[in-house]
Amino acid sequence: MNGSDSKPDLKELLIQFIFNYRSEITGALLGLILAVLIFTIGVFKTLVILTFTIIGFLIGNREDLNKDVVKILDRVFNKQ
């Protein structure tokens, strides 16, 4: 019997680590990307890119967003 049979595989450990800390890893990667953009192209151009990204997200998500807005407006205006 091999002694390495009882050790977890490195690939499995890495997958488990990524799964357990996926939000932290995502935040760190977004921060890294933001820092690289700011240092390479500047703050203003980075803000323009972020603005267009947010607008694109909102356009792509408008169906779900519209449903949420309609629900909120129904609650506000249908109070008796």
N, C-alpha and C positions, 0 to 999 in steps of 0.2 A: 504494500500500500504506500502510496506516495504521500509525503508530508504536506504537499501543497493542496491536497484534497479538502482539508479542513479550512483553508483560508478562502475568504470571499474573493472572487475575481475582481481585478482592478476596474474592468469595464462596468461590472455590476455596481461597484461602489460609486463610480463616477455618475452613473445613471441615477442612483438613489440620491446622491448629493444634489444633483441638478433638480430632481423632482421635489426634494424637500425644501430647497432654497430658490425655487424658480422666480419668485417675485423679487427677491434681493438681487439675484443675478440679472434679471431684466432691468431693474433700476440702475445697477452698476453699469451695464452696457449702454443704457440710454445716457447716463451721465458722461461716460467716456466719449460717446459720439458727439454729444453737445460740446464738450470741452475741445475736442479736435476741431469741430466746426468753428467755434469761437476763435481759436488760436490760428486757424488757417485762413478763414475768409472774413473774420471780423464779427462783431456783435450785431450790427445792423443787418447784414446779409443773413446771418443765422436767424434773426427774428423774422425776416421775410420768409425764409424757408419754413420755419415753425408755423407762421400764420397760414401759409398755403397748405401745409400739412393738416392743420386743424380744420380749415375750410373744406378740404377734400374729405376728411373724416366725416364731417357733418353732412356733406352732400351724400356720401355713401351710406350714411346711417339715418337719412331723413325719414324713412318710413317708420322706423322704431321711434325716432324722436317725435314725429308727428303724433303717433299714438299716445305718447307720454304727455305731450302738450295738450292734446284733446282731453285726456283724462283730468289733467289739472284744471283746465278751463271749465269742464263740466262740474267739478267739485266747487269751484269758486262761484260760478254763476247760478248753480242750481240749489244753493243754500236757501232755505226758507225760514 
